[in-house]
Amino acid sequence: MGRHRTLIALGAAMHLTFGTIPSPDDGMDVEGALLATLACVAVGAAFSMLMVIMRTLLGKAMDMQTELAEVI
């Protein structure tokens, strides 16, 4: 679920970067919106990487527990 949100935020960032905005004087701060979406992408990507690392460590811990149970 977190990956989908990261991809949506990445798409929004790409749209803000390359999209043509008809009237930039309408009160919308494009740079602020772009920075906010890039921050969302960075946080989402970091969280996704953290979950992959934690899942790998959990798998290794389960293997070590099984090996230890066999020794005892």
mmCIF file as gemmi writes it, N, C-alpha and C atoms, coordinates in Angstrom:
data_model
loop_
_atom_site.group_PDB
_atom_site.id
_atom_site.type_symbol
_atom_site.label_atom_id
_atom_site.label_alt_id
_atom_site.label_comp_id
_atom_site.label_asym_id
_atom_site.label_entity_id
_atom_site.label_seq_id
_atom_site.pdbx_PDB_ins_code
_atom_site.Cartn_x
_atom_site.Cartn_y
_atom_site.Cartn_z
_atom_site.occupancy
_atom_site.B_iso_or_equiv
_atom_site.pdbx_formal_charge
_atom_site.auth_seq_id
_atom_site.auth_asym_id
_atom_site.pdbx_PDB_model_num
ATOM 1 N N . MET Axp A 1 ? 0.826 -1.187 0 1 0 ? 1 A 1
ATOM 2 C CA . MET Axp A 1 ? 0 0 0 1 0 ? 1 A 1
ATOM 3 C C . MET Axp A 1 ? 0.868 1.249 0 1 0 ? 1 A 1
ATOM 4 N N . GLY Axp A 2 ? 1.965 1.238 0.733 1 0 ? 2 A 1
ATOM 5 C CA . GLY Axp A 2 ? 2.847 2.394 0.791 1 0 ? 2 A 1
ATOM 6 C C . GLY Axp A 2 ? 3.537 2.664 -0.531 1 0 ? 2 A 1
ATOM 7 N N . ARG Axp A 3 ? 3.796 1.6 -1.28 1 0 ? 3 A 1
ATOM 8 C CA . ARG Axp A 3 ? 4.453 1.775 -2.574 1 0 ? 3 A 1
ATOM 9 C C . ARG Axp A 3 ? 3.542 2.514 -3.546 1 0 ? 3 A 1
ATOM 10 N N . HIS Axp A 4 ? 2.245 2.227 -3.468 1 0 ? 4 A 1
ATOM 11 C CA . HIS Axp A 4 ? 1.306 2.886 -4.364 1 0 ? 4 A 1
ATOM 12 C C . HIS Axp A 4 ? 1.263 4.388 -4.093 1 0 ? 4 A 1
ATOM 13 N N . ARG Axp A 5 ? 1.265 4.755 -2.825 1 0 ? 5 A 1
ATOM 14 C CA . ARG Axp A 5 ? 1.247 6.173 -2.478 1 0 ? 5 A 1
ATOM 15 C C . ARG Axp A 5 ? 2.528 6.861 -2.947 1 0 ? 5 A 1
ATOM 16 N N . THR Axp A 6 ? 3.646 6.164 -2.829 1 0 ? 6 A 1
ATOM 17 C CA . THR Axp A 6 ? 4.909 6.723 -3.296 1 0 ? 6 A 1
ATOM 18 C C . THR Axp A 6 ? 4.885 6.94 -4.801 1 0 ? 6 A 1
ATOM 19 N N . LEU Axp A 7 ? 4.329 5.985 -5.529 1 0 ? 7 A 1
ATOM 20 C CA . LEU Axp A 7 ? 4.243 6.128 -6.979 1 0 ? 7 A 1
ATOM 21 C C . LEU Axp A 7 ? 3.29 7.257 -7.377 1 0 ? 7 A 1
ATOM 22 N N . ILE Axp A 8 ? 2.199 7.415 -6.644 1 0 ? 8 A 1
ATOM 23 C CA . ILE Axp A 8 ? 1.282 8.521 -6.925 1 0 ? 8 A 1
ATOM 24 C C . ILE Axp A 8 ? 1.963 9.855 -6.659 1 0 ? 8 A 1
ATOM 25 N N . ALA Axp A 9 ? 2.696 9.948 -5.556 1 0 ? 9 A 1
ATOM 26 C CA . ALA Axp A 9 ? 3.418 11.187 -5.257 1 0 ? 9 A 1
ATOM 27 C C . ALA Axp A 9 ? 4.501 11.451 -6.296 1 0 ? 9 A 1
ATOM 28 N N . LEU Axp A 10 ? 5.157 10.406 -6.77 1 0 ? 10 A 1
ATOM 29 C CA . LEU Axp A 10 ? 6.16 10.571 -7.815 1 0 ? 10 A 1
ATOM 30 C C . LEU Axp A 10 ? 5.521 11.072 -9.102 1 0 ? 10 A 1
ATOM 31 N N . GLY Axp A 11 ? 4.361 10.541 -9.434 1 0 ? 11 A 1
ATOM 32 C CA . GLY Axp A 11 ? 3.638 11.017 -10.609 1 0 ? 11 A 1
ATOM 33 C C . GLY Axp A 11 ? 3.242 12.48 -10.479 1 0 ? 11 A 1
ATOM 34 N N . ALA Axp A 12 ? 2.798 12.874 -9.293 1 0 ? 12 A 1
ATOM 35 C CA . ALA Axp A 12 ? 2.444 14.277 -9.066 1 0 ? 12 A 1
ATOM 36 C C . ALA Axp A 12 ? 3.675 15.169 -9.197 1 0 ? 12 A 1
ATOM 37 N N . ALA Axp A 13 ? 4.803 14.703 -8.687 1 0 ? 13 A 1
ATOM 38 C CA . ALA Axp A 13 ? 6.038 15.482 -8.797 1 0 ? 13 A 1
ATOM 39 C C . ALA Axp A 13 ? 6.461 15.628 -10.256 1 0 ? 13 A 1
ATOM 40 N N . MET Axp A 14 ? 6.329 14.567 -11.027 1 0 ? 14 A 1
ATOM 41 C CA . MET Axp A 14 ? 6.68 14.638 -12.451 1 0 ? 14 A 1
ATOM 42 C C . MET Axp A 14 ? 5.746 15.601 -13.182 1 0 ? 14 A 1
ATOM 43 N N . HIS Axp A 15 ? 4.461 15.573 -12.83 1 0 ? 15 A 1
ATOM 44 C CA . HIS Axp A 15 ? 3.507 16.484 -13.46 1 0 ? 15 A 1
ATOM 45 C C . HIS Axp A 15 ? 3.841 17.94 -13.122 1 0 ? 15 A 1
ATOM 46 N N . LEU Axp A 16 ? 4.174 18.193 -11.865 1 0 ? 16 A 1
ATOM 47 C CA . LEU Axp A 16 ? 4.514 19.56 -11.477 1 0 ? 16 A 1
ATOM 48 C C . LEU Axp A 16 ? 5.825 20.018 -12.114 1 0 ? 16 A 1
ATOM 49 N N . THR Axp A 17 ? 6.733 19.079 -12.349 1 0 ? 17 A 1
ATOM 50 C CA . THR Axp A 17 ? 8.019 19.438 -12.942 1 0 ? 17 A 1
ATOM 51 C C . THR Axp A 17 ? 7.888 19.746 -14.431 1 0 ? 17 A 1
ATOM 52 N N . PHE Axp A 18 ? 7.179 18.885 -15.151 1 0 ? 18 A 1
ATOM 53 C CA . PHE Axp A 18 ? 7.149 19.002 -16.607 1 0 ? 18 A 1
ATOM 54 C C . PHE Axp A 18 ? 5.839 19.551 -17.167 1 0 ? 18 A 1
ATOM 55 N N . GLY Axp A 19 ? 4.815 19.65 -16.327 1 0 ? 19 A 1
ATOM 56 C CA . GLY Axp A 19 ? 3.524 20.121 -16.812 1 0 ? 19 A 1
ATOM 57 C C . GLY Axp A 19 ? 3.508 21.625 -17.012 1 0 ? 19 A 1
ATOM 58 N N . THR Axp A 20 ? 2.681 22.065 -17.949 1 0 ? 20 A 1
ATOM 59 C CA . THR Axp A 20 ? 2.524 23.488 -18.205 1 0 ? 20 A 1
ATOM 60 C C . THR Axp A 20 ? 1.358 24.001 -17.366 1 0 ? 20 A 1
ATOM 61 N N . ILE Axp A 21 ? 1.607 25.003 -16.576 1 0 ? 21 A 1
ATOM 62 C CA . ILE Axp A 21 ? 0.568 25.582 -15.728 1 0 ? 21 A 1
ATOM 63 C C . ILE Axp A 21 ? 0.106 26.87 -16.402 1 0 ? 21 A 1
ATOM 64 N N . PRO Axp A 22 ? -1.184 26.955 -16.77 1 0 ? 22 A 1
ATOM 65 C CA . PRO Axp A 22 ? -1.649 28.087 -17.559 1 0 ? 22 A 1
ATOM 66 C C . PRO Axp A 22 ? -1.471 29.447 -16.895 1 0 ? 22 A 1
ATOM 67 N N . SER Axp A 23 ? -1.796 29.565 -15.62 1 0 ? 23 A 1
ATOM 68 C CA . SER Axp A 23 ? -1.699 30.87 -14.969 1 0 ? 23 A 1
ATOM 69 C C . SER Axp A 23 ? -1.005 30.723 -13.619 1 0 ? 23 A 1
ATOM 70 N N . PRO Axp A 24 ? 0.288 30.962 -13.579 1 0 ? 24 A 1
ATOM 71 C CA . PRO Axp A 24 ? 1.016 30.792 -12.319 1 0 ? 24 A 1
ATOM 72 C C . PRO Axp A 24 ? 0.692 31.873 -11.288 1 0 ? 24 A 1
ATOM 73 N N . ASP Axp A 25 ? -0.047 32.92 -11.663 1 0 ? 25 A 1
ATOM 74 C CA . ASP Axp A 25 ? -0.361 33.987 -10.724 1 0 ? 25 A 1
ATOM 75 C C . ASP Axp A 25 ? -1.68 33.776 -9.989 1 0 ? 25 A 1
ATOM 76 N N . ASP Axp A 26 ? -2.212 32.553 -10.014 1 0 ? 26 A 1
ATOM 77 C CA . ASP Axp A 26 ? -3.493 32.315 -9.362 1 0 ? 26 A 1
ATOM 78 C C . ASP Axp A 26 ? -3.353 32.003 -7.872 1 0 ? 26 A 1
ATOM 79 N N . GLY Axp A 27 ? -2.176 32.146 -7.317 1 0 ? 27 A 1
ATOM 80 C CA . GLY Axp A 27 ? -1.971 31.948 -5.884 1 0 ? 27 A 1
ATOM 81 C C . GLY Axp A 27 ? -1.344 30.606 -5.529 1 0 ? 27 A 1
ATOM 82 N N . MET Axp A 28 ? -1.184 29.718 -6.488 1 0 ? 28 A 1
ATOM 83 C CA . MET Axp A 28 ? -0.583 28.415 -6.203 1 0 ? 28 A 1
ATOM 84 C C . MET Axp A 28 ? 0.929 28.524 -6.303 1 0 ? 28 A 1
ATOM 85 N N . ASP Axp A 29 ? 1.595 28.152 -5.266 1 0 ? 29 A 1
ATOM 86 C CA . ASP Axp A 29 ? 3.05 28.174 -5.258 1 0 ? 29 A 1
ATOM 87 C C . ASP Axp A 29 ? 3.541 26.838 -5.798 1 0 ? 29 A 1
ATOM 88 N N . VAL Axp A 30 ? 3.938 26.818 -7.066 1 0 ? 30 A 1
ATOM 89 C CA . VAL Axp A 30 ? 4.316 25.58 -7.736 1 0 ? 30 A 1
ATOM 90 C C . VAL Axp A 30 ? 5.56 24.975 -7.101 1 0 ? 30 A 1
ATOM 91 N N . GLU Axp A 31 ? 6.507 25.821 -6.752 1 0 ? 31 A 1
ATOM 92 C CA . GLU Axp A 31 ? 7.745 25.291 -6.159 1 0 ? 31 A 1
ATOM 93 C C . GLU Axp A 31 ? 7.47 24.624 -4.824 1 0 ? 31 A 1
ATOM 94 N N . GLY Axp A 32 ? 6.593 25.216 -4.028 1 0 ? 32 A 1
ATOM 95 C CA . GLY Axp A 32 ? 6.247 24.614 -2.735 1 0 ? 32 A 1
ATOM 96 C C . GLY Axp A 32 ? 5.547 23.282 -2.905 1 0 ? 32 A 1
ATOM 97 N N . ALA Axp A 33 ? 4.629 23.21 -3.872 1 0 ? 33 A 1
ATOM 98 C CA . ALA Axp A 33 ? 3.928 21.953 -4.129 1 0 ? 33 A 1
ATOM 99 C C . ALA Axp A 33 ? 4.892 20.895 -4.643 1 0 ? 33 A 1
ATOM 100 N N . LEU Axp A 34 ? 5.832 21.303 -5.491 1 0 ? 34 A 1
ATOM 101 C CA . LEU Axp A 34 ? 6.825 20.363 -5.999 1 0 ? 34 A 1
ATOM 102 C C . LEU Axp A 34 ? 7.71 19.845 -4.872 1 0 ? 34 A 1
ATOM 103 N N . LEU Axp A 35 ? 8.154 20.72 -4.005 1 0 ? 35 A 1
ATOM 104 C CA . LEU Axp A 35 ? 8.984 20.289 -2.873 1 0 ? 35 A 1
ATOM 105 C C . LEU Axp A 35 ? 8.21 19.362 -1.939 1 0 ? 35 A 1
ATOM 106 N N . ALA Axp A 36 ? 6.924 19.653 -1.735 1 0 ? 36 A 1
ATOM 107 C CA . ALA Axp A 36 ? 6.115 18.791 -0.867 1 0 ? 36 A 1
ATOM 108 C C . ALA Axp A 36 ? 5.956 17.398 -1.466 1 0 ? 36 A 1
ATOM 109 N N . THR Axp A 37 ? 5.714 17.318 -2.769 1 0 ? 37 A 1
ATOM 110 C CA . THR Axp A 37 ? 5.559 15.999 -3.384 1 0 ? 37 A 1
ATOM 111 C C . THR Axp A 37 ? 6.89 15.25 -3.433 1 0 ? 37 A 1
ATOM 112 N N . LEU Axp A 38 ? 7.98 15.968 -3.647 1 0 ? 38 A 1
ATOM 113 C CA . LEU Axp A 38 ? 9.289 15.304 -3.618 1 0 ? 38 A 1
ATOM 114 C C . LEU Axp A 38 ? 9.621 14.798 -2.212 1 0 ? 38 A 1
ATOM 115 N N . ALA Axp A 39 ? 9.215 15.544 -1.196 1 0 ? 39 A 1
ATOM 116 C CA . ALA Axp A 39 ? 9.408 15.083 0.181 1 0 ? 39 A 1
ATOM 117 C C . ALA Axp A 39 ? 8.584 13.822 0.434 1 0 ? 39 A 1
ATOM 118 N N . CYS Axp A 40 ? 7.359 13.788 -0.094 1 0 ? 40 A 1
ATOM 119 C CA . CYS Axp A 40 ? 6.522 12.588 0.051 1 0 ? 40 A 1
ATOM 120 C C . CYS Axp A 40 ? 7.15 11.396 -0.647 1 0 ? 40 A 1
ATOM 121 N N . VAL Axp A 41 ? 7.716 11.626 -1.812 1 0 ? 41 A 1
ATOM 122 C CA . VAL Axp A 41 ? 8.384 10.547 -2.544 1 0 ? 41 A 1
ATOM 123 C C . VAL Axp A 41 ? 9.579 10.04 -1.745 1 0 ? 41 A 1
ATOM 124 N N . ALA Axp A 42 ? 10.368 10.94 -1.203 1 0 ? 42 A 1
ATOM 125 C CA . ALA Axp A 42 ? 11.555 10.532 -0.435 1 0 ? 42 A 1
ATOM 126 C C . ALA Axp A 42 ? 11.166 9.743 0.812 1 0 ? 42 A 1
ATOM 127 N N . VAL Axp A 43 ? 10.157 10.218 1.524 1 0 ? 43 A 1
ATOM 128 C CA . VAL Axp A 43 ? 9.716 9.518 2.739 1 0 ? 43 A 1
ATOM 129 C C . VAL Axp A 43 ? 9.131 8.155 2.378 1 0 ? 43 A 1
ATOM 130 N N . GLY Axp A 44 ? 8.335 8.102 1.323 1 0 ? 44 A 1
ATOM 131 C CA . GLY Axp A 44 ? 7.753 6.827 0.903 1 0 ? 44 A 1
ATOM 132 C C . GLY Axp A 44 ? 8.8 5.828 0.465 1 0 ? 44 A 1
ATOM 133 N N . ALA Axp A 45 ? 9.79 6.295 -0.281 1 0 ? 45 A 1
ATOM 134 C CA . ALA Axp A 45 ? 10.859 5.405 -0.733 1 0 ? 45 A 1
ATOM 135 C C . ALA Axp A 45 ? 11.688 4.906 0.451 1 0 ? 45 A 1
ATOM 136 N N . ALA Axp A 46 ? 11.977 5.796 1.39 1 0 ? 46 A 1
ATOM 137 C CA . ALA Axp A 46 ? 12.743 5.388 2.579 1 0 ? 46 A 1
ATOM 138 C C . ALA Axp A 46 ? 11.958 4.368 3.398 1 0 ? 46 A 1
ATOM 139 N N . PHE Axp A 47 ? 10.651 4.589 3.545 1 0 ? 47 A 1
ATOM 140 C CA . PHE Axp A 47 ? 9.83 3.644 4.305 1 0 ? 47 A 1
ATOM 141 C C . PHE Axp A 47 ? 9.767 2.295 3.6 1 0 ? 47 A 1
ATOM 142 N N . SER Axp A 48 ? 9.645 2.298 2.28 1 0 ? 48 A 1
ATOM 143 C CA . SER Axp A 48 ? 9.605 1.04 1.531 1 0 ? 48 A 1
ATOM 144 C C . SER Axp A 48 ? 10.921 0.276 1.673 1 0 ? 48 A 1
ATOM 145 N N . MET Axp A 49 ? 12.044 0.981 1.588 1 0 ? 49 A 1
ATOM 146 C CA . MET Axp A 49 ? 13.345 0.321 1.762 1 0 ? 49 A 1
ATOM 147 C C . MET Axp A 49 ? 13.491 -0.223 3.173 1 0 ? 49 A 1
ATOM 148 N N . LEU Axp A 50 ? 13.023 0.522 4.165 1 0 ? 50 A 1
ATOM 149 C CA . LEU Axp A 50 ? 13.088 0.059 5.541 1 0 ? 50 A 1
ATOM 150 C C . LEU Axp A 50 ? 12.28 -1.222 5.72 1 0 ? 50 A 1
ATOM 151 N N . MET Axp A 51 ? 11.104 -1.289 5.118 1 0 ? 51 A 1
ATOM 152 C CA . MET Axp A 51 ? 10.28 -2.488 5.236 1 0 ? 51 A 1
ATOM 153 C C . MET Axp A 51 ? 10.934 -3.689 4.573 1 0 ? 51 A 1
ATOM 154 N N . VAL Axp A 52 ? 11.604 -3.48 3.448 1 0 ? 52 A 1
ATOM 155 C CA . VAL Axp A 52 ? 12.308 -4.579 2.783 1 0 ? 52 A 1
ATOM 156 C C . VAL Axp A 52 ? 13.44 -5.078 3.668 1 0 ? 52 A 1
ATOM 157 N N . ILE Axp A 53 ? 14.191 -4.169 4.255 1 0 ? 53 A 1
ATOM 158 C CA . ILE Axp A 53 ? 15.301 -4.554 5.136 1 0 ? 53 A 1
ATOM 159 C C . ILE Axp A 53 ? 14.787 -5.28 6.37 1 0 ? 53 A 1
ATOM 160 N N . MET Axp A 54 ? 13.717 -4.763 6.965 1 0 ? 54 A 1
ATOM 161 C CA . MET Axp A 54 ? 13.166 -5.4 8.163 1 0 ? 54 A 1
ATOM 162 C C . MET Axp A 54 ? 12.624 -6.798 7.846 1 0 ? 54 A 1
ATOM 163 N N . ARG Axp A 55 ? 12 -6.957 6.678 1 0 ? 55 A 1
ATOM 164 C CA . ARG Axp A 55 ? 11.479 -8.274 6.29 1 0 ? 55 A 1
ATOM 165 C C . ARG Axp A 55 ? 12.636 -9.258 6.101 1 0 ? 55 A 1
ATOM 166 N N . THR Axp A 56 ? 13.732 -8.788 5.505 1 0 ? 56 A 1
ATOM 167 C CA . THR Axp A 56 ? 14.901 -9.644 5.318 1 0 ? 56 A 1
ATOM 168 C C . THR Axp A 56 ? 15.5 -10.05 6.662 1 0 ? 56 A 1
ATOM 169 N N . LEU Axp A 57 ? 15.614 -9.096 7.57 1 0 ? 57 A 1
ATOM 170 C CA . LEU Axp A 57 ? 16.163 -9.407 8.894 1 0 ? 57 A 1
ATOM 171 C C . LEU Axp A 57 ? 15.259 -10.37 9.667 1 0 ? 57 A 1
ATOM 172 N N . LEU Axp A 58 ? 13.959 -10.223 9.527 1 0 ? 58 A 1
ATOM 173 C CA . LEU Axp A 58 ? 13.033 -11.136 10.189 1 0 ? 58 A 1
ATOM 174 C C . LEU Axp A 58 ? 13.194 -12.547 9.639 1 0 ? 58 A 1
ATOM 175 N N . GLY Axp A 59 ? 13.348 -12.667 8.329 1 0 ? 59 A 1
ATOM 176 C CA . GLY Axp A 59 ? 13.565 -13.985 7.728 1 0 ? 59 A 1
ATOM 177 C C . GLY Axp A 59 ? 14.846 -14.633 8.229 1 0 ? 59 A 1
ATOM 178 N N . LYS Axp A 60 ? 15.909 -13.841 8.334 1 0 ? 60 A 1
ATOM 179 C CA . LYS Axp A 60 ? 17.176 -14.374 8.848 1 0 ? 60 A 1
ATOM 180 C C . LYS Axp A 60 ? 17.045 -14.785 10.314 1 0 ? 60 A 1
ATOM 181 N N . ALA Axp A 61 ? 16.332 -13.993 11.096 1 0 ? 61 A 1
ATOM 182 C CA . ALA Axp A 61 ? 16.141 -14.329 12.513 1 0 ? 61 A 1
ATOM 183 C C . ALA Axp A 61 ? 15.341 -15.616 12.665 1 0 ? 61 A 1
ATOM 184 N N . MET Axp A 62 ? 14.348 -15.802 11.816 1 0 ? 62 A 1
ATOM 185 C CA . MET Axp A 62 ? 13.552 -17.032 11.881 1 0 ? 62 A 1
ATOM 186 C C . MET Axp A 62 ? 14.413 -18.239 11.502 1 0 ? 62 A 1
ATOM 187 N N . ASP Axp A 63 ? 15.288 -18.083 10.515 1 0 ? 63 A 1
ATOM 188 C CA . ASP Axp A 63 ? 16.193 -19.176 10.135 1 0 ? 63 A 1
ATOM 189 C C . ASP Axp A 63 ? 17.152 -19.5 11.273 1 0 ? 63 A 1
ATOM 190 N N . MET Axp A 64 ? 17.649 -18.482 11.936 1 0 ? 64 A 1
ATOM 191 C CA . MET Axp A 64 ? 18.573 -18.704 13.047 1 0 ? 64 A 1
ATOM 192 C C . MET Axp A 64 ? 17.859 -19.366 14.22 1 0 ? 64 A 1
ATOM 193 N N . GLN Axp A 65 ? 16.603 -19.004 14.452 1 0 ? 65 A 1
ATOM 194 C CA . GLN Axp A 65 ? 15.84 -19.618 15.534 1 0 ? 65 A 1
ATOM 195 C C . GLN Axp A 65 ? 15.594 -21.086 15.235 1 0 ? 65 A 1
ATOM 196 N N . THR Axp A 66 ? 15.277 -21.41 14.003 1 0 ? 66 A 1
ATOM 197 C CA . THR Axp A 66 ? 15.061 -22.796 13.609 1 0 ? 66 A 1
ATOM 198 C C . THR Axp A 66 ? 16.351 -23.606 13.753 1 0 ? 66 A 1
ATOM 199 N N . GLU Axp A 67 ? 17.472 -23.012 13.339 1 0 ? 67 A 1
ATOM 200 C CA . GLU Axp A 67 ? 18.767 -23.691 13.465 1 0 ? 67 A 1
ATOM 201 C C . GLU Axp A 67 ? 19.124 -23.914 14.921 1 0 ? 67 A 1
ATOM 202 N N . LEU Axp A 68 ? 18.862 -22.919 15.76 1 0 ? 68 A 1
ATOM 203 C CA . LEU Axp A 68 ? 19.154 -23.059 17.187 1 0 ? 68 A 1
ATOM 204 C C . LEU Axp A 68 ? 18.271 -24.124 17.826 1 0 ? 68 A 1
ATOM 205 N N . ALA Axp A 69 ? 17.015 -24.198 17.399 1 0 ? 69 A 1
ATOM 206 C CA . ALA Axp A 69 ? 16.098 -25.223 17.951 1 0 ? 69 A 1
ATOM 207 C C . ALA Axp A 69 ? 16.585 -26.615 17.582 1 0 ? 69 A 1
ATOM 208 N N . GLU Axp A 70 ? 17.169 -26.776 16.408 1 0 ? 70 A 1
ATOM 209 C CA . GLU Axp A 70 ? 17.693 -28.079 15.995 1 0 ? 70 A 1
ATOM 210 C C . GLU Axp A 70 ? 18.907 -28.469 16.827 1 0 ? 70 A 1
ATOM 211 N N . VAL Axp A 71 ? 19.719 -27.485 17.199 1 0 ? 71 A 1
ATOM 212 C CA . VAL Axp A 71 ? 20.929 -27.772 17.99 1 0 ? 71 A 1
ATOM 213 C C . VAL Axp A 71 ? 20.554 -28.18 19.401 1 0 ? 71 A 1
ATOM 214 N N . ILE Axp A 72 ? 19.571 -27.513 19.955 1 0 ? 72 A 1
ATOM 215 C CA . ILE Axp A 72 ? 19.154 -27.819 21.333 1 0 ? 72 A 1
ATOM 216 C C . ILE Axp A 72 ? 18.353 -29.089 21.307 1 0 ? 72 A 1
